[in-house]
């Protein structure tokens, strides 16, 4: 059985910096993560998540600044609203909640980043391998 793969969309200012700090301080987390640095978590279109699942990723992590600390004022609130609607859609499609996760991680929270990634991978290992979602767009 192959290891689960996660695609992570990380806010440039906070979550990506937290991931970078985890790397520079040599904190261990499973290497099953591919990260994409985005300007803001509010820029993540739900279609990006659906495309990642369609392409066979086992999980998608969206991580951004804590509410009230967004460098673009309210991008993380926009991300939360989109995530809430996306979660409803994914549930209707039969996708388990563990496959897509939204987290607030600041630049100084490298420990939290490591914990979130390792928890997510462990939860994905308990699930069946990802089924490809067929696009109807």
PANUVO-819978 format. One record per residue (C-alpha): x, y, z; residue number from 1. Coordinates in Angstrom, 1 decimal, always signed. Layout:
<atom X="X" Y="Y" Z="Z" n="NUM"/>
...
This chain:
<atom X="+0.0" Y="+0.0" Z="+0.0" n="1"/>
<atom X="+1.4" Y="+3.4" Z="-0.9" n="2"/>
<atom X="+1.7" Y="+6.3" Z="+1.5" n="3"/>
<atom X="-0.9" Y="+9.0" Z="+1.4" n="4"/>
<atom X="-0.1" Y="+12.2" Z="-0.5" n="5"/>
<atom X="-1.2" Y="+15.6" Z="+0.7" n="6"/>
<atom X="-1.2" Y="+18.8" Z="-1.4" n="7"/>
<atom X="-0.9" Y="+21.8" Z="+0.9" n="8"/>
<atom X="-1.8" Y="+25.4" Z="+0.0" n="9"/>
<atom X="+0.1" Y="+27.5" Z="+2.4" n="10"/>
<atom X="-0.3" Y="+31.3" Z="+3.0" n="11"/>
<atom X="+2.9" Y="+33.1" Z="+2.2" n="12"/>
<atom X="+3.0" Y="+35.2" Z="+5.3" n="13"/>
<atom X="+2.1" Y="+32.7" Z="+8.0" n="14"/>
<atom X="+1.7" Y="+29.0" Z="+7.2" n="15"/>
<atom X="+4.5" Y="+28.8" Z="+4.7" n="16"/>
<atom X="+6.8" Y="+30.6" Z="+7.1" n="17"/>
<atom X="+5.8" Y="+28.2" Z="+9.8" n="18"/>
<atom X="+6.6" Y="+25.3" Z="+7.5" n="19"/>
<atom X="+9.9" Y="+26.9" Z="+6.6" n="20"/>
<atom X="+10.7" Y="+27.3" Z="+10.3" n="21"/>
<atom X="+9.9" Y="+23.6" Z="+10.9" n="22"/>
<atom X="+12.4" Y="+22.7" Z="+8.2" n="23"/>
<atom X="+15.1" Y="+25.1" Z="+9.3" n="24"/>
<atom X="+14.8" Y="+23.9" Z="+12.9" n="25"/>
<atom X="+14.9" Y="+20.2" Z="+11.7" n="26"/>
<atom X="+11.5" Y="+19.2" Z="+13.1" n="27"/>
<atom X="+10.4" Y="+15.9" Z="+11.7" n="28"/>
<atom X="+7.2" Y="+15.4" Z="+9.8" n="29"/>
<atom X="+6.3" Y="+12.9" Z="+7.2" n="30"/>
<atom X="+7.6" Y="+13.8" Z="+3.7" n="31"/>
<atom X="+4.2" Y="+13.0" Z="+2.1" n="32"/>
<atom X="+3.4" Y="+16.7" Z="+1.6" n="33"/>
<atom X="+3.8" Y="+18.8" Z="-1.5" n="34"/>
<atom X="+3.4" Y="+22.5" Z="-0.6" n="35"/>
<atom X="+2.3" Y="+25.4" Z="-2.8" n="36"/>
<atom X="+2.9" Y="+28.9" Z="-1.5" n="37"/>
<atom X="+0.0" Y="+31.2" Z="-2.2" n="38"/>
<atom X="-0.3" Y="+34.9" Z="-1.4" n="39"/>
<atom X="-3.3" Y="+34.3" Z="+0.9" n="40"/>
<atom X="-5.5" Y="+31.4" Z="+1.9" n="41"/>
<atom X="-8.4" Y="+33.5" Z="+0.6" n="42"/>
<atom X="-7.0" Y="+33.0" Z="-2.9" n="43"/>
<atom X="-7.7" Y="+29.2" Z="-2.8" n="44"/>
<atom X="-10.6" Y="+28.5" Z="-5.1" n="45"/>
<atom X="-12.6" Y="+25.4" Z="-4.2" n="46"/>
<atom X="-11.9" Y="+24.1" Z="-7.7" n="47"/>
<atom X="-8.2" Y="+23.8" Z="-6.8" n="48"/>
<atom X="-9.1" Y="+21.4" Z="-4.0" n="49"/>
<atom X="-11.4" Y="+19.4" Z="-6.3" n="50"/>
<atom X="-8.7" Y="+19.2" Z="-9.0" n="51"/>
<atom X="-6.2" Y="+17.9" Z="-6.4" n="52"/>
<atom X="-8.6" Y="+15.2" Z="-5.4" n="53"/>
<atom X="-9.3" Y="+14.4" Z="-9.0" n="54"/>
<atom X="-5.6" Y="+14.1" Z="-9.7" n="55"/>
<atom X="-5.4" Y="+11.4" Z="-7.0" n="56"/>
<atom X="-4.1" Y="+13.3" Z="-3.9" n="57"/>
<atom X="-5.3" Y="+11.6" Z="-0.7" n="58"/>
<atom X="-5.8" Y="+14.9" Z="+1.1" n="59"/>
<atom X="-5.6" Y="+18.7" Z="+0.8" n="60"/>
<atom X="-4.4" Y="+21.0" Z="+3.5" n="61"/>
<atom X="-5.3" Y="+24.7" Z="+3.4" n="62"/>
<atom X="-3.4" Y="+26.8" Z="+6.0" n="63"/>
<atom X="-3.4" Y="+30.5" Z="+6.5" n="64"/>
<atom X="-3.0" Y="+33.3" Z="+9.1" n="65"/>
<atom X="-5.1" Y="+33.3" Z="+12.2" n="66"/>
<atom X="-8.4" Y="+35.2" Z="+11.9" n="67"/>
<atom X="-7.7" Y="+38.9" Z="+12.5" n="68"/>
<atom X="-4.1" Y="+38.7" Z="+11.5" n="69"/>
<atom X="-4.4" Y="+38.4" Z="+7.7" n="70"/>
<atom X="-2.0" Y="+40.6" Z="+5.7" n="71"/>
<atom X="-4.8" Y="+41.2" Z="+3.3" n="72"/>
<atom X="-7.3" Y="+42.1" Z="+6.0" n="73"/>
<atom X="-10.0" Y="+39.4" Z="+5.6" n="74"/>
<atom X="-8.6" Y="+36.8" Z="+3.3" n="75"/>
<atom X="-8.7" Y="+34.1" Z="+5.9" n="76"/>
<atom X="-12.4" Y="+34.8" Z="+6.6" n="77"/>
<atom X="-13.0" Y="+34.4" Z="+2.8" n="78"/>
<atom X="-11.1" Y="+31.1" Z="+3.0" n="79"/>
<atom X="-13.3" Y="+29.9" Z="+5.9" n="80"/>
<atom X="-16.5" Y="+30.8" Z="+4.0" n="81"/>
<atom X="-15.3" Y="+28.9" Z="+0.9" n="82"/>
<atom X="-14.1" Y="+26.0" Z="+3.0" n="83"/>
<atom X="-17.5" Y="+25.7" Z="+4.8" n="84"/>
<atom X="-19.3" Y="+25.4" Z="+1.4" n="85"/>
<atom X="-16.7" Y="+23.1" Z="+0.0" n="86"/>
<atom X="-17.0" Y="+20.8" Z="+3.0" n="87"/>
<atom X="-20.8" Y="+20.5" Z="+2.4" n="88"/>
<atom X="-20.2" Y="+19.7" Z="-1.3" n="89"/>
<atom X="-17.5" Y="+17.1" Z="-0.5" n="90"/>
<atom X="-19.8" Y="+15.4" Z="+2.1" n="91"/>
<atom X="-22.6" Y="+15.2" Z="-0.5" n="92"/>
<atom X="-20.0" Y="+13.6" Z="-2.8" n="93"/>
<atom X="-19.1" Y="+11.0" Z="-0.1" n="94"/>
<atom X="-15.6" Y="+12.4" Z="+0.5" n="95"/>
<atom X="-14.6" Y="+11.9" Z="+4.2" n="96"/>
<atom X="-13.9" Y="+15.1" Z="+6.2" n="97"/>
<atom X="-10.3" Y="+13.9" Z="+6.9" n="98"/>
<atom X="-9.4" Y="+14.4" Z="+3.3" n="99"/>
<atom X="-9.6" Y="+18.2" Z="+3.4" n="100"/>
<atom X="-8.5" Y="+20.3" Z="+6.3" n="101"/>
<atom X="-8.3" Y="+24.1" Z="+7.0" n="102"/>
<atom X="-5.9" Y="+25.3" Z="+9.7" n="103"/>
<atom X="-4.7" Y="+28.6" Z="+11.0" n="104"/>
<atom X="-0.9" Y="+28.5" Z="+11.5" n="105"/>
<atom X="+1.3" Y="+31.5" Z="+12.2" n="106"/>
<atom X="+4.9" Y="+32.0" Z="+11.2" n="107"/>
<atom X="+6.1" Y="+31.1" Z="+14.6" n="108"/>
<atom X="+4.0" Y="+27.9" Z="+15.0" n="109"/>
<atom X="+6.3" Y="+25.4" Z="+13.4" n="110"/>
<atom X="+5.3" Y="+22.8" Z="+16.1" n="111"/>
<atom X="+1.7" Y="+23.3" Z="+15.1" n="112"/>
<atom X="+2.5" Y="+22.8" Z="+11.4" n="113"/>
<atom X="+4.3" Y="+19.6" Z="+12.2" n="114"/>
<atom X="+1.5" Y="+18.3" Z="+14.4" n="115"/>
<atom X="-1.2" Y="+19.1" Z="+11.7" n="116"/>
<atom X="+0.7" Y="+17.4" Z="+8.9" n="117"/>
<atom X="+1.5" Y="+14.3" Z="+11.0" n="118"/>
<atom X="-2.1" Y="+14.1" Z="+12.3" n="119"/>
<atom X="-3.5" Y="+14.4" Z="+8.8" n="120"/>
<atom X="-1.2" Y="+11.8" Z="+7.4" n="121"/>
<atom X="-2.1" Y="+9.4" Z="+10.2" n="122"/>
<atom X="-5.8" Y="+10.0" Z="+9.6" n="123"/>
<atom X="-5.4" Y="+9.4" Z="+5.9" n="124"/>
<atom X="-3.6" Y="+6.1" Z="+6.5" n="125"/>
<atom X="-6.7" Y="+4.8" Z="+8.2" n="126"/>
<atom X="-8.8" Y="+5.5" Z="+5.2" n="127"/>
<atom X="-9.0" Y="+3.6" Z="+1.9" n="128"/>
<atom X="-6.7" Y="+5.0" Z="-0.8" n="129"/>
<atom X="-8.2" Y="+8.0" Z="-2.5" n="130"/>
<atom X="-10.6" Y="+7.4" Z="-5.3" n="131"/>
<atom X="-10.2" Y="+9.7" Z="-8.2" n="132"/>
<atom X="-13.1" Y="+12.1" Z="-8.4" n="133"/>
<atom X="-14.3" Y="+12.5" Z="-12.0" n="134"/>
<atom X="-14.6" Y="+16.0" Z="-13.2" n="135"/>
<atom X="-17.9" Y="+17.1" Z="-14.7" n="136"/>
<atom X="-16.8" Y="+20.6" Z="-15.5" n="137"/>
